[in-house]
C-alpha cells in the first residue's frame, strides 16, 4: 500500500504541476483534495505547455486515473473547458477522470460576489473565481453539490432558494442588477448531462482501490502558508492546502497515508496581498521575476519575489509532517553573485523562537540573513547531482539543514528531462 500527500510548502506557485507529473509515473491514481480553478499547474512536455486548473496533472500520464475530491469546489465551465482542451490534445479523459459527488459547485453569484468584495475596503488579493463565496455557502450549509445535479427538481429548488437571497443582496446592498434564475438553472442542468459519466462515490472508490493494492498520490493546490487555519490569515485561501486537508478532501483517513512530500521553490514568491518578510522590491527581485517567469498561471499577475525563507519552510515542515522535498527552480538562481537565506526573524529587538502566524507581527519582522556564494553556470542540462556546481550543492545542503528536510528531487527547468532524482 502506498498513499502519499504532495504539499506546496510556501505560498503556492512552487511548481507542483511538474512534480505531480513526474511522481505520477510511480502511482496508479492521482487525487486532488482542495481548492478550485484559482490554482494553475503548469506542465511542459517537449515544446508543449499544459496549464491545468482542476484536473490533476497526472492526467498527462497514460493510463493514470485522476480524481477530483469532495474538498475541491468546481467551476463547471472551467472543468468543461479543461476537458475539451485535453481531448483536443489527444489526452484521453473518458474512464480516467472521476469527480466526487460531494464536491461543491461554484455558481455565477459566487464569482460576482467575489469580484464585488475584492473592490471593497478589505482586499485580500483573490483571483475573483468565486472560491471564497462558494466555501462560505458550503459551511453555511447552503451549497449546491455535484450530487444535487442528479435530482433535477431538488437542484431547481436549491438554485431558486439561493438566488432569492443572493439577488436581494445584489440589489439592496451592492446596487447591482439581479441574476437570471431561469438561465442559471438551464446552464446547470446542461452541465449535469455533460459530466454525469464522471460522477463517483470517491471515498468508496479510493478505499476499494487501496484494498486491491493501488497506489495513490494526493495532490493539493496553493501552498501551506495559504491554509485558512495555519497560514498568514487573513491573506489566505478558503480551504486547507496542508496535508490534513488531504483526508477531509478525499475521505481517506490519516491511517492510510504513508508519506508527505513537500514542494519547495529555491527562493520565495507570493501572489496577492499579505506579509512577505524576504520580499525584494529592487533589481534583484525583478531579476528573479524575469528569469523565473514569475507570473500567475491563472491570472497572469506578476508574483512578488524574495530570498529563500528557512523559518517559513521549517514551520511548513512541522505542520505538514513533511519528510522529503522536491526543490524546484534551482536554475533560476544561476547568475547571482551572492544568494541570501533567511534563517531567523527579529521582532522589536527580540529573536522569535517560532514562525508567527499573526500577519501584524510577520509584517514587521526583520529577517536575519546568511549569505552564500552563487554560481555563474547554466545548470539546466545537468543530468545528475554530482555534476552540479559546488556552490549549488552547498546551497542545497544549507537550506536543507536550516529547514530540516531531506531533498529527493531537484528541478532545474520546466521540462520532464530537467529533473534530478536522488
N, C-alpha and C positions, 0 to 999 in steps of 0.2 A: 504493500500500500504506500502510495506517495501523494500527499497533498501539500502543496507549497503555496504560500502567500507572497505576492510581489507588491512591494510598497514603495511609492515615491517618498523619499526621505527628507525632502526640503520643502520648498513652497510650490512644488509641481514643476512641470516642464523639464524633468530630469532626463528625459529620453526613454520613457517606459515603453513606447511603441516598438522601438528597435529591440530592446531587451526581451520583451514578451515574444516578439517574432523569433529571436534567437533561441530562447528557452523552450518555446512551444514545440520545438522539434523533439524534445525529450518527454513530452506529456501527451496524453490522449485527448484531454478536454481542457479548454481554457474558458474560465468563467469570470465575467465582470461583476463586481459586487456593489458598486455605489456610483453616485454622480449621474451626469446626464450628458447632453450634447454640448455642454460648456467646456468639455475637455477634448483636446485633439491629440491623437497619437500619430506621429509621422514615421513611416517606414519606407526606406528606399531599397528597391531590388533592381540591381543594374542601374539603368538610367531612368527607371520608372519610379515615381514617388506616389505613395498612397497615404492619404490623411483620413483616419477613421475617428469617429466621434462616439459611437455607441457599440458597434460590433467589435469584439476583442480582436487584437492584432493576429491571433492565431489562425484566423480565417485564411490568411495568405499561405499557410502551410497545408499542403494537400492531405485530405482525409482527416484533418483535425476537427473535432466537434467544438463549437463555440456556444456559450450560454450567456444570456443576459439575465442576471439575478433580480430578485424582488427589491433589492436596495437601490436599483437604478430607476431613475424617472425618465420616461420615454417620450420624446417628441416624435409623433407619428410621421410627419413629413420628413424629418431628418433621417429617420430609420429607413423609410422607403427610398429616399434619395441615395442612401448609402448602399442599400441592396442593389439598386439599379446600377450604380457606379461600379460595384464589384462584378456584377454579371456582365456588364459591357466590357470588362477587362478579363473576361473568361475565368472568373473565380466562381466556382460552383457554390451555391448557397443552400439549395433545397436538400433537406436531410442532414445538413451540417450546422444549422442555426436553430437554437431553441430559446424562447422567451418566457420568463416566469409569468404565470397567470396572476401573480400577486404584485407585479410591478405597477407603479402608478403612472398615469398618463399626464403629460403636460398639455394643458388646454390653452386656447388662444388668449383667454383672460389672464392666465399666468404670465405670459410674455408681456402683455400690455401693462399689467400692474408692476412687473419687474422694471420696465423701462421708465414708467412714471415715478416709481420710488427712487430710482437712481438719479433722477433730476431734482430730488428734494434736498433737504439740508444735511442729512446724514448719508453721505456717499460711501459705498463700500468698494466700488470698482468692479461690479459684476459684469458678466458678459451680456446680460439682458435676454438670456434664453429661457427665462421663466422657471429656473431651477428652484430658487428660494421659495417663491409663492406656491409652487407645487408641493414642496416639502411641508410648507405651512398647512396646506389643506390636508395633507396626509396625516399630520399629527393632530389636527383639529377634527379628524375623522370625517372629513368632507370630500376626501379624494375619490377620484374615479380610477379604477384599476383595469388592467387588461381583462380580467375575468368578467368584468361588467359588460364587455363587448359581446359576450356570449348570450346575454339576456337583453334583447332589444328594448323591451318595454321598461326594464329597470334602468337601462342606460339612458333612455329618453327622460325618465323621471328624475334621475340624478342631475343630468345636464340642465334641465329646466329649473330645478330647485337651486342649483348653484348659480345659474345665470340671473335668476331673480335677485339674489343677494349681491352678486358682482355688479350688475347693471345699476343698482341703487347706489353702490359705492362709486362707480364711474361717473354717474350723472350728478349726484348730490355733493360728493366730496371733491372730485377731480375735474368737474365740469367737462366731462368727455362724453362723446356720443355712445349710446348703448350698443352692445354687440347683438348680432342677429342670431337668435336662438335656433331657428329652423336650419339655417346654414351650417351651424356647428354640429347639430345632430346629424345632418346629412353627411358631412365630412367624416365623422367618426364611425358612422355605420359603414361607409365605404372602406375605411381603414380596417374595420373588422374583417371584411371579406379578403383584404389583401394580406393580412398576417395570420389568419386563422391556422394555417398549416404549421406555423412556428410555435404556437402556444403550448406550454408544457408545465406539468407539475414538477418544478425544478428540484425541490428537496428530495422528492421520491426518486427522481431520475438519477441525481448525483449519488444518493445512498446505494441505489441498485448497481450503478457502475462501479463504485468502490468495492462492493461485495464481489464483483466479477474480476477485481484486480486492476481496474483502470487507474491511471494517474491523472491528477487534476492540478492545474495552475490557476490560482485565484488572483485576479488582476484588479487592482484599484486604480482609480483616476485621481487627478490632482496630487497633492502631497500631504504628508503627515502634519506639517505646520499650518495647513488649512483646515484641519479637522475641527468640527464645530465644538467639540469638548476639550480637545488638547492643543488646539492651535492658537494663533495670535488673535484671539477674539477681541472685537467683533469682525476683524478683517479676515474672515474665514469663509469656507463654503458651507453648505447647509446639510452636509452628511458626514460620515466617518470614513475618511480615506485610510485611517490607521488599520492595523492588522485585525483589531477586534471587529471592525466593520465587515470583515470577510465572513464572519459567522452569521451575523444578523442579516447580511445582504444576500446570503445564498441558502440558508437553512442547514448548513453543516455545523456541527458542534465543535468546540475547541479541541476535543479529544481526537478528532480526525486529522488535525493539522500537524505535519511533521517538521516543517521549517518555515522561516520567514526570511525572505531575501529583500534587501534594500537596494534601491536605485539612487545613486548619489552622483550629482554633477561635480566635476572637478573644480568648479567655482560656484558661486551662488547667484540665482536670479529670482526675481519676483515680478508678477503681473498685478496691476491694480494697486490699491492703496494699502497702507499699513506699515508698521515699523520694519526697518531693514538695517541692522547695525553696521554691516560691512559694505553698504552701498557706495559705489563710486560714481560721482556725478561729473568727473573730469574726463580728460582724454583717455585715460586708462579704461574707464567704464565704457566709453564709446568704442574703444578698440575691442573690448570683449564682446560687445553687442554686434559689432560689424563682422568680426571674424567668426563668431559663434552663430551668426544669423539668428539673433535672439528677437524673434517676432512671433507673436502668438499664432498657433496653427488654426485656432478657431476664429479669432478676431483680427489678427494681423497687427495687434498693438505691440509697440516696442516694449521689450522686457527691461526692467531695471536690473543692473548687473553689479556684482561686487565680488570681493575675495571669498575664498572658502571659509566657512564658519564651523569650526570643530565643536564649539559649545552647542550650537543648534543641532548638528548632526548627532552629537553624543546624546542629547535629550531624545531625539527621534529614535535612536537605537534602543533606549530604555523603554519607551512607551510602546514600541512595536515588537520588542523581542527579536531584533534583527541579529542574525548570526553572521551572515555573509553579505557582501555588497557587490554590485556591478558599478564600476566607476565609468562615467560617460564624459565625452567631450574633452578628454585629456589633450587631444591635438590642438584645441583652441588656445591652450596656454603656451604653445610653441612660439618663440619670438619675443617673450617677455624677459627682460634682463634680470628682473627680480620678481618673485611671487610671494605675496604675503598670505599668512594663515592666521585667522583669529583663534586664539587659544584661551581667552578669558574675557570677562566683562568687568569694568569698573563702574560703580553707580554711586554717585555722591561721595567719592573718595574711598569706597569700600569694594573689595573684590567679592563679587557674587559667588556663592557656592553652588548654585544651580541655575538652570535656564528659567528666566522669568516669563510667565505666560501673560502677565499684565502688559498690555500694549503701552500704557503710560510709562512704565519702567523701561521696557525694551526700547522705546523711542528715545530715551535719554541715557542709555548706557554708552560707555566709551570702550570700544573694542581694544583688546590688548593683542598686538600682533607679534609674530615671529616671522622673520624674512628669510627666504630660501633662494638660492641662485636658480635662475631659469635656464632654459636650453634653447639654443638657436637652430634647432634641427627639425626638419619636417619628419614627423613620425607616422604619417598616415599610411605608409606602405610597410611598416614594421610587422613582422609575422609572429614574433614570439617575445616574451618578457625580457629575456637576456639581451635582445638587440635594442632595447630602449636606451636612450642616453642615461648616463649615471644620474644626472640631476633629476630626470623624470622619475627614475626608480626611487631616489631619495625622497622626492616629494610625495610619492605614493606611500612610502613607508612612514613618513612623518604624519600625514593626515590619518592614516590607518591607526597609528599609535595614539594620537591625540583624541580621536573619535571613538576608539575602542571596537573597531570592526576588522574583519578579515576580508581581503579582496579576492574575488573568484573570477571576475570578468572585467576586462578593460576595453572600453570602446574608444577607438582612435579615428572615427569618421562615421558617416551616416550609413554606409553600405554594410551588408552582412559580412562581407570578407574583411572589413576593417575592425576586427574583433579579436582580442587576445584572451583565451580561456586558460586559467591557471589550475 
